[in-house]
Amino acid sequence: MAIPTSRTKEPGIISVDPVKCKGCGKCVAICSDLDLELHEGKARPTGQGVFGCIGCGQCMMVCPEDAIRITGRFISPAALLPLPAKEQTAGYQSLLNLMIRRRSIRKFKSTTVDKALIDQVVEAAMTAPMGLPPSDVNLLVFDSREKVRSFTEDFCKYLEKIRWISSSWFLTLMKPFWGKETDELFRNFMRPLVDKYIDSMKQGENWVTYDAPAMIYFYGSPYCDPADPLIAATYAMLTAESLGLGTCMLGAIHPMIQNGSGARKFREAHGIRYKSREGIFLIMGYPKAEYLKGIRRSFASMNYSAS
Ligand SMILES: Cc1cc2nc3c(=O)[nH]c(=O)nc-3n(C[C@H](O)[C@H](O)[C@H](O)COP(=O)(O)O)c2cc1C
């Protein structure tokens, strides 16, 4: 048995070197799938895991003897990295400072973003927790303003063809199915947004992706947990910030390119491999404005559980 993803439907293969293994049991203790057990002072695969090895790799990471090999599911001992020293990691204050300084950026300098920086953003985003390994998050990278612009022009043309989704007759028809809140959001947010996107682009103004010099689309596969692309994009956003870039998440494009044959054609034309439940665009570039203050925000609610 194995948990399927778009990349593999096989479980990880566990092997333990009985010569190296000293039987400390750390791998057995850490495996959440009950894939390992101690037998006569050595670790060994049980063959009776709950789901089959998902390839999280934690047993390899805690083994002091390098006695465990997990292969398959795009993992192997070659994927192990030396662990950076704790003193070399960001502490709470420096992380908080980075977060307070971050703003959603919609006005960019004309400076381009080096490919090397985009690579660093992607490398760091790959460390994000992404559901069930191997990650089912896909990236479409736009490494120039021209590419971002051309994609956005195409998107606006496609949007014009499906403008009826924000028409009064369609919203009235749908209200009993999708409820009051969605109806309010469509009438007061989606409709003016779609109009603004289309009409501004006709005037040469890009209100969708703001002519950013770089952009990454994070999206899932049909197997993917919908949260995964968003978590990866959040990691990318903070990384970009640490590299001196400004960013903005864009949520409006993804839902528009999921359903119908026009959406499928649009995805195919732009090398988007899957229709997926969630996805998000992250634009990046050097901010035009200099911010002199941060801002305190709040959550909608926070209660401590009574039980
Ligand atoms: C999921 C998500 C989707 C977003 N979509 C858009 C968008 O389509 N266009 C845009 O200009 N900003 C978008 N934003 C940015 C928000 O508007 C922004 O985070 C918010 O105004 C708060 O500003 P701050 O990020 O500077 O704190 C999005 C943010 C998130 C988290």
The ligand as a Tripos MOL2 file, in Angstrom:
@<TRIPOS>MOLECULE
LIG
   31    33     1     0     0
SMALL
NO_CHARGES

@<TRIPOS>ATOM
      1 C1         -4.1510   34.6510   -0.6010 C.3       1 LIG1
      2 C2         -3.8630   36.0780   -0.9710 C.ar      1 LIG1
      3 C3         -4.2900   36.5770   -2.1760 C.ar      1 LIG1
      4 C4         -4.0180   37.8900   -2.5360 C.ar      1 LIG1
      5 N1         -4.4220   38.3530   -3.7510 N.ar      1 LIG1
      6 C5         -4.0970   39.6000   -4.1360 C.ar      1 LIG1
      7 C6         -4.4070   40.0660   -5.4520 C.ar      1 LIG1
      8 O1         -4.9660   39.3330   -6.2730 O.2       1 LIG1
      9 N2         -4.0420   41.3300   -5.7850 N.ar      1 LIG1
     10 C7         -3.4070   42.1590   -4.9040 C.ar      1 LIG1
     11 O2         -3.1220   43.2940   -5.2650 O.2       1 LIG1
     12 N3         -3.0960   41.7460   -3.6440 N.ar      1 LIG1
     13 C8         -3.3980   40.4980   -3.2590 C.ar      1 LIG1
     14 N4         -3.0530   40.0300   -2.0050 N.ar      1 LIG1
     15 C9         -2.3410   40.9230   -1.0960 C.3       1 LIG1
     16 C10        -3.2580   41.4070    0.0030 C.3       1 LIG1
     17 O3         -4.1410   42.3480   -0.5420 O.3       1 LIG1
     18 C11        -2.4070   41.9900    1.1100 C.3       1 LIG1
     19 O4         -1.7400   40.9310    1.7490 O.3       1 LIG1
     20 C12        -3.2060   42.7760    2.1040 C.3       1 LIG1
     21 O5         -3.6820   43.9540    1.5030 O.3       1 LIG1
     22 C13        -2.4060   43.1420    3.3320 C.3       1 LIG1
     23 O6         -1.2810   43.9270    2.9910 O.3       1 LIG1
     24 P1          0.1810   43.5190    3.4380 P.3       1 LIG1
     25 O7          0.4920   42.2190    2.7740 O.co2     1 LIG1
     26 O8          1.0510   44.6430    2.9780 O.co2     1 LIG1
     27 O9          0.1560   43.3560    4.9240 O.co2     1 LIG1
     28 C14        -3.3070   38.7290   -1.6400 C.ar      1 LIG1
     29 C15        -2.8730   38.2080   -0.4190 C.ar      1 LIG1
     30 C16        -3.1410   36.9050   -0.0880 C.ar      1 LIG1
     31 C17        -2.6320   36.3530    1.2170 C.3       1 LIG1
@<TRIPOS>BOND
     1     1     2 1
     2     2     3 ar
     3     2    30 ar
     4     3     4 ar
     5     4     5 ar
     6     4    28 ar
     7     5     6 ar
     8     6     7 ar
     9     6    13 1
    10     7     8 2
    11     7     9 ar
    12     9    10 ar
    13    10    11 2
    14    10    12 ar
    15    12    13 ar
    16    13    14 ar
    17    14    15 1
    18    14    28 ar
    19    15    16 1
    20    16    17 1
    21    16    18 1
    22    18    19 1
    23    18    20 1
    24    20    21 1
    25    20    22 1
    26    22    23 1
    27    23    24 1
    28    24    25 2
    29    24    26 1
    30    24    27 1
    31    28    29 ar
    32    29    30 ar
    33    30    31 1
@<TRIPOS>SUBSTRUCTURE
     1 LIG1         1 GROUP 0 **** ****
